[in-house]
Amino acid sequence: MDKFDLAIIGAGPGGYVASIRAAQLGLKTVIIEKDNIGGTCLNVGCIPTKVLIKNAEILHELRNAGNRGIEVSVPQVNMPKINNMKNKTVNQLRNGVQMLLKANGVKIIKGEAKVISNDRMIVNDEKISFKNLIIATGSSNFMPPIPGIDSIDVLTSTEILDLDRVPESLAIIGGGVIGCEFATIFNSFGSKVVIVEMLPNIVPSMDKDISSALKKKLTAEGVNIHTNCRVTEIYKENNIYKLLLSGEKNQVIEASDVLVSVGRKANLKGLESLGLEMDSGNRYINVNERLETSVKNVYAIGDVTGKMMLAHVATAQGIAAVENIAGKQNSISYDIVPSCIYTIPEVSSVGMTEEKAREMYEELLIGRFPMAACGRAIAMGENDGFTKLIADKKSGKVLGCHIIGPNATEIIGQVALLMSTGGTLSDIEKTIFAHPTISETIHEAADLASGQPIHILQ
C-alpha cells in the first residue's frame, strides 16, 4: 500500500496548487483526478470562456471600426476554428500544469477516489494511505427542477463550449456571472439572446449601480433581459424550445437553444464514509479558518466549502491548508477578494457593495467617476461605465470598489492591494497614477469621494 503525507482529491486550481506547495514544503504528495488536470476552471470554465470572450471583443471592435475610420468587411464566425483555438489554449495550459506537478515530484493518479477513513482511500481498486487529506473536488452545474427540463436536451456551461455552430437564438436561464458572459459571447457571435433571471437584478451579488449599468449596456447591444421572472415549464415543439415564464409578465419565449446557468453544486461523491459536518443547507462542507473539516486531518478547499466559488479563492485556500498541515499558521479572509465578469464592458469588484456598507457604517464617502470623462477610455472609444469607490467617512478607509468599463478586470487588483493594507482615500490621492490610463479613474473617484474632483464637476 502506498503511503503519503498528503493526499489531495481534485486537481483544479485549488488542488494542483496545494500539491505543488506541499511538495515545496517537503510533503510526500499524491493528487487524484477523475477527469482532466486543471479542473473546471482550466478545462470548461475560466480559460475556454476567455478565449470566446476575446473573439467577442474582436467582433465588437470590428463592428465599431468604421467609427474610427477603418473600413472592414462583415466578419464571419467559424465555430469549428474557434473551438480548435480554444482547445489548443486549454491543452497548452493543462500540459503546463502536468509538467509542474511532475517536476515537483507530485504523484498523479487518474481515477475516482472513494474515501474509507481519515487515513485511507481506494482509487482504481488500489488502496492509498495518507496522514492528511485535502478535499478539492469542486462543483458541477446545478439543474433546477423546472417541469420538462429532464426530457429535453438543454445546455450547461460545459456543453455550450463545444457547440460547432452559432445558435440562431439562445435563451439563458440565469442572469448571474456565467449567464451574462455567455450572453455577451453569443450576442457578439450573432445569436438572438434572451436572459431570464428570477431576481430583480442580473449579477445580483454585485453593487446595484453595476447591475443596472450592465443591464442597460447588454440591452443596448440587443440582449433581451427579463428580471423578476421564473421559467415554469420547458418543452420542445418542431425543434424549437418553448419556455413558459411567470413573473412581471406571463408569456412564452422561443429559442433554438437553451442554456441553464443557475448556479453550481458541490461534488461530494466518494466522501460519504467520512461523515463530514455540512452547512445548514447540507450542500457544502463546513471548514474553520484553517480550512479544517469536522474530521481530524481532513481539510476542504474550493467550491466544496461554498465560501466563494472563484478559482483564485480555491488557490488561496489550497496554499493556506497546506501550510497549516506543515505546521505554519495561515488563514483566509474573504473580505477582500476581487470578483470579475468578462462582459463587454468588463466588470470588477472588491470589498463591500454600497448597500452592505450602509448597513455597517454610519456615514460613507462615495465617488463615482464616469469613463466618459477618462481620456484613455474616450480615446479607445469605450467610454461606457464608471469607477465607484466607497469609503468610511470617519476614517477614510476604502471599503469597496466597483468598476464597469474597459480593462476593469485588470485594474481591480490595485484597489485590492490597497485595501489589504487598510488603505484610505488619502492614500490613493497621494499616489501618482500613469496618464492616460483607465486606472486613473480610481484616483479620480477618490478625489470625488473626498469632495475635491479635478476632471469633473461635482
N, C-alpha and C positions, 0 to 999 in steps of 0.2 A: 504494500500500500504506500503510495506517495504521500509524504508529509510536508506541509508548508507552514511558514509563519503566518501567511495571509492568503486567503482565497477571496477572489472578487467575482461576483456573478454579474455579468453585463459589461461590455466593452464600449460603452458610449462615452461621451465627453467627461462624465464623472468617473466611470470605472477605469478607462485606459490611463487617464491622468493619474488617478490614485495608484495604479500599479507601477507606473514609472517613478513616482515619488517614493513608493515603498521600496523599490529596488535601489534607489539612490540612498535610502536610509539603511540599507543592508538587510532587508527582509526578503526571505525566500518566498517568491510570489507566483501564484497561478491565477490566470484570468480565464473565465469560462464565458463563451458567447455562442448562442444558438444560431444567430444569423450572421450578419457581416460586421466586421470590426468597424467601430465608429458610431454604432447605434443609429437611432432615428435621425439625429441632427445631421450627421455626415451623409447618410445614405438616402433618406427620404424626408428630409426636413430642411434645416437651415441652409445647407450648402446647395443642393439642387434647386431650391426655390430661388436662391440668389442668382443662379445662372439665368433662370427665366426672367427674374426681375430686371437683370441687366439688359436682356433683349427687349423688354418692355420699355426701358428707358431709352434705348437706341431708337425704337419706333417712335416714341414720344418726341425725341429730338428731330428725327427726320420729318415728322408731320408738321413741326413748327419751324423747320429750317427756312422756309420761304420768308418768314418774318425777319430773318437775319440776312436776307439777300443771297441765300444758297438755294439753287433750283435742283430738285431731285425728282426722280420718277417715283411712282407709287411703290412702296416696299411690299414684298411678298413674304409671307411666313411659311417656312418649310419645317413642319414639326419633326419629321424624322431626323433632319440635320440638327435641329435644336436639341433633340434627345441625345444624339450622338455626342454633342458638345457637353451636355450635362453629365453623361455617363463617363466621359473621359476625365472631367474635373473630379467627379466622385472617386473614380478609380485611382487617380493620382494621389489624392489626399489619403485614401484608405491604405494604399501601399506605403505611404509615408508613415502612417501610424503603426502599421505592422512592422516596419523596419525599426522604428524607435523602440517598440516593445521587445523585439528580439535583441537589439543592440544593448538594451538594459538588462538582459537576462531574465525577462519575464516569460514564463511558460504559458503558451496559448493552447487552450483546448476548445475545439469546436463541438458543441453539443448542448443538450438541455440538462440543467442541474436539478437534482432532487435532493434537498437537504434532509438529512436524517436526524441530526442533532446540532448542537452548537460547536461541534468539532469534527463532523463528518458529513460527507455528501456522496452521491453517486452520479457519475456522468458517463454516458455510453457504457453502462454496466461496469465501470471502473470505480473503485472506492478511493476517495481522496480524504486525507486527514489534514486538519488545519488548526492553528491556535486561535486565529481571529478570522472573522468573516465580514466582508462588506457587501451589502445588497445594493446593487446598482442596476436593477432590472428595467428601469424606465417605465414608460407608459405606452398605451396604444389608443387608437381612435375610439371614441365613445359613440355608440349608435343609439340615438334617442328612440323611445318607444312610440313611434308615430305609426298609426294604423296603415298597413300596406307596405311599409318600408322593407319588411323581410321578404316580400315576394317579388321584388324588382331589384335590378342592378343599379345601385347608386354608387357614386364615387366618394372616396375619402381622400385626404391629403396625400395618401400613398399612391392610389391608383391613378389619380389625375396627373401625376408626374410622368406617367408612361403613355399618355394619350398620343396617338400618331396623327391626330387631326385637331383642328381648332373647332370646338363646338359652335354650332350656329347660334345657340342660345344656352346660357348656363344659369341655373337657379342655385343660389348658395344659401343653405340653411345655417345661419350663424354669422353674425357680423362682428366677430372678435378679430384678433390679430390675423389668424390664418385665413379667415373668410375675406377680409379686406385685402390681404396680399394677393390672393388668387383672383379677386375681383379686378385688381389693378392689372395683373398679368393678362388675363384673358380678355378684358375690355380693350387693352392695347393690341392684343393679337387679332381682334375683330369680332369677338363674340358679343352678343347682346346679353348683358349681365344684370341679374336682379339679386339683391340681398334681402333675406328675411331674418329679422332679429326680434326676439321676444321681449327684450328690454327696451327702455325708452331711448337709449343711445347705442350707437355702434361703438366698438372698442370701449366697453363700459368701465373697464378698470382705469382708463385714462382720465386726466383732467377734463372737465366738461367743455372747456373752451377748445381743447384739442379735438375732442369728439365732434363738436359742432362744425369746426373748420374742416375736418377731414370729410365729413358727410357732405358738406357744401361742395368741396372740390371733386369728390367722386361723382356726385350728381351732375356737376357741370361737365364732367368728362363722359357722361352718358350712362352711368350706372344707376339703375332704379333701386331705391332703398325703401324697404318697409320696416319701420320700427313699431314696437308695441304689437307685434303680430306673432301668432303661432301657426305652425303647419299642423293641421288637424287630421290630414289624410293625404296619402300619395298613391297615385295609381297611373298606369300606363295605358294609353289608348292610341292606336295607329302609330306606334313608335314615338309618341310624344308623351313626356311626363306631365302630369297634371297635379298641382299642389293646391289643396284647399286651405285657405287662410282664415283665421278668425282674429279679431282684434279691433283696431280702429275701423277697419273695413273688412267685411266678409266678402271674399272674392276667390276666384280661381286664376292661378297663373300657370302658364305653359312654358316648357323648355325642352330642348333636345337632350340635355344632360343635367344631372343634379349632383351637387357637391354637398356633403354633410360635414360641417366643421363646428360642432357644438361643444368641443372640449375633449379631454382625454382621461383615461382611467389607468390606475397603477397596474403593472404586471406583477402578480403575486403568486403565479403558479409555481409549485415546487417548494414553497416555503411553509406549507401548512403545518408541518410537524413542529415547527419552532414555537407555535402559539404566541406570536408576537402581539403586543398591545397595539391596537389600532386607534385612529381618531374617532370622534363621536359619531361620524357617519359610516364608520367601518370601511373606509375607502383607502386610507393611506396609513403608512407605518409611523407610529409616534417615535420621535427621537428627542433627546435633550440637546443642550447647546454644544455638546461634544460629539454629536451625531450617534450616540449610543442608543440602541433599542432597549426594550424591556428585558432582553435576554443577554446574559453575560457574554462578552467578547463578540457580540454581533452588532454591527453598525449598518446604517442605511443612509444613502445619499441620492440626490437627484429627484426625479419625478415621483418616486415611490413614497417620498416623505410629504408630498403635497405642499411644500413650503412655497416655492416659486418655480414654475415649470419653465426654466430657462437653462440653456446649455452652460452658460458661464456660472450660474449658481451651482449646478452639479459639479463643475470643475473645482470651484472653491470649496465645496463640501468635501469632495474627494481628498483634496490636499489636507484639509483640516482633520478628517477622520484618520488618515494615515499617520499624521504627525501625533495625534493623540495616542494611537496604538503604539507608536515608537517611543512614547514617554515624554513627548513635548506637550505644550499647552497651546491649544488653538480652538477658537470658537468662531461661529459665524453670526454676523449681524445682518439682518435683512432690511435695515432701514435705508441703506444707501446702495441700491442695486439698479444700474441702468436698464431700461427696457427700450426696445427698438421695434419699429414697424416699418417694413420696407415697401411702402406705397409710393405713389408719386403725387405730392411731395412726401419725403420721408418724415417719420415721426419718432421722437425720442423723449424719454422722461427719466428723471431720477428724483427720489425723495417724495415728499407729500404733494398731493393734489391740493388745490385751493380749498376744496370742500373739507378735506381732512384737517388741514392746517387751521381752519376757522373753528373747528371743534376743539382744538388743543391749545390755541394761543389767543390771548385777549385781543391783540391788535396786530395786523400784518402790514408789511410794506410789499406792494406788488408792482412790478414793472413789466409791461408788455410792449416789446419793440417790434414793429412790423417789418417783414422782409422788403416791403415796398419802399422803405427808407434806407435800405442797405445797399451801398454801392456795388458790391460784388454780386448780390442777388439780381439787381437790375441789369447789370452787365451780362449775366448768364441768361436773362430772360425768364428767370424762375423766382418771381417776386411775390408768390402766394405764401402766406403763412406768417409766423411770428416766433419770437423767443420770449418766454414768460418766466420771470424769476419771482419766487415767493420767499419772504424773509420775516423773521420776528422783529417787530418794530422796536421792542425794548433793547434787544442785544445786537440787532443787525445780522444775526446768524442766518445763513441761507438754509431754507427748509426744503426747497424743491425747485426744479427747473423743468420746463416743458417746451419742446421745440417742434414746430412743424414747418418744414422748408428744406431747401437743398442742403445736403451734407449733414442733416440733423443727427444721423446715427454716428457720424464720425466725431462730432464735437461735444457730445453729451459727456464723454469721459472727463473733459476738462472740469466740468462742474462736479462730477462725482469725486474727483481727486480733491477739489476744494472742500467739499462737504465732509470728506473723510477726516479732514484736519480741523473741523469746526469753523471753517472759513465764513467770512461776513461779506456784506455788500461792499464795505470799505476795502476789503482785500482785493475784490475784483476791480474796483475803481482805481486802485493804486497799481494794478498790473497793466503793462503796455501790451496791447494786442496788435498783431500784424494787420496792416491795411494793404489792399482791400481783401477782407475775408468774411465768410459767414460767421465765424466765431466772434467777430466784433459785436454782433447783436447781443451777446452775453454781457459785454461791457455796457452797451447802450441800455439794456434792460435794467442793469444795476443803477445806472445814472437816473433812469426814470423812477425806479423804486425809491431812490434817495431824494427825489424832487429836484434834481438838477440836470435835466437832459440837455444834450448838446445838439443832436441832429434831428430833433423832432420837438414840436410844441406840445406842452403838457396842458 
